[in-house]
């Protein structure tokens, strides 16, 4: 509430276009810290000089959302951007990590507060890119009161993996990176992994968030969310009408811990496993605890197993209802398996064809013999299971010396 009142005061104060409102610095050559930038244009124009502390786009001389982010990226301390109601359509195609073109790259601690009917449209059919990209150096990022829609990342762009159609949290070196979403709608986004949101590592916290009509393309996991090796918390939220091969709503592959409270998952679909949630541990991270409390999963569908939930790991349910979910093969509500239905259950011909070309999303050669039956068959999904030595030679006992 204090933040809302502060921003309301800032927006009501008289100002010149593109100026910083709070805590102005005295050095014109450096941006002031802990400032609030107030966006005053829906144009998608870059900042004229990100180093000068003035949100001033080129050529129009307005404070656009892109210009404000470029200014905030130049600072190292937290900044806030206030974005009024309106549709902010991204139009600058291209790929970089500076927010000059393509998606909106966030590279420093930042809070972006919308006005409830603030819509940031990735316009992916034109830009060929997602909406927001949170990079390693961002540290702590909060997005609130906005809709993030129509981001689309194809699988054919060199150097830009098809992760996170709406938001990509690409944390490769800073384990403390955190993304908070509050009163946010993620809708109509598409990518190979995590149609709405993909996070490589870090902490993802969603509150009062709606994840809907997002898609993981080309048999990828996580139509709504793929948090990869992140800790995920979902509270008081809705996840519905998303689709993927595994995990129509959420795919937990290589996760640390997931907690879902007072949330509703419905009308999600999976062509493989987990119409609503697929909890599939990886070789490197075999224990992925999934806890659901006071939640409702209904009317989800899987063409294979686990209409609501497919899990190969720890699952705890408390005061949670599963109703009217359906799976063609096994587990209309919940499918549990110490192994994985995806292992060695793919199509070798499809794996050999472009753009897969016998490589999984990490560049690991496929197919491999994941279940130890002597026949190498591609796994379902974007990641090929790499068997351990004990999988390949289970009859060997300690002590064993290999030379």
Buried (B, 14 or more C-beta within 10 A) or exposed (E): EEEEEBBEEBBEEEBEBBBBBBEEBEEEEEBBEEBBBBBBBBBBBBBBEBEBBBBBBEEBEBBBBBBBBBBBBBBEEBBBBBBBEBEBBBEBEEBEBBBBBBBBBBBBBBBBBBBEEBBBBBBBEBBBBBBBBBBBBBBBBBBBBBBBBBBBBBBEEEEBBBBBBBBBBBBEEBEEBBBBBBBBBBBBBBBBBBBBBBBBBBBBBBBBBBBBBBBBBBBBBBBBBBBBBBBBBBBBBBBBBBBBBBBBBBBBBBBBBBBBBBBBBBBBBBBBBBBBBBBBBBEEBEEBBBBBBBBBBBBBBBBBBBBBBBBBBEBEBEEBEBEBBBBEBBBBBBBBBEEBBBBBBBBBEEBEEEEBEBEBBEEEEBBBBBBBEEEBBBBBBBBBBBBEEEBEEEEEEEEEEEE
